[in-house]
């Protein structure tokens, strides 16, 4: 029983980690890149937009990587 639970937790961790990394990378590499993301943040009233865009993308990538490898999962989950 414990092995099945461990496998399920591993699959959830991998799926969530990959999703967060992809979402953060999309802010940097997606259509329009960081400038478009910064413009979106500024349209929400969050200024400076470039700072918020960088913080959001690097937080998502970092939290996704931590969740993926299983380190500091509580902190990483709070960050995501």
GIFEN-V88760 format. One record per run of one state. SS is the DSSP state (alpha for helix, beta for strand, coil for the rest). FROM is the first residue (numbers start at 1). TO is the last residue. If there is no record, write none. Layout:
BEGIN
ss=SS from=FROM to=TO
ss=SS from=FROM to=TO
END
This chain:
BEGIN
ss=coil from=1 to=1
ss=alpha from=2 to=29
ss=coil from=30 to=32
ss=alpha from=33 to=43
ss=coil from=44 to=48
ss=alpha from=49 to=69
ss=coil from=70 to=72
ss=alpha from=73 to=79
ss=coil from=80 to=80
END
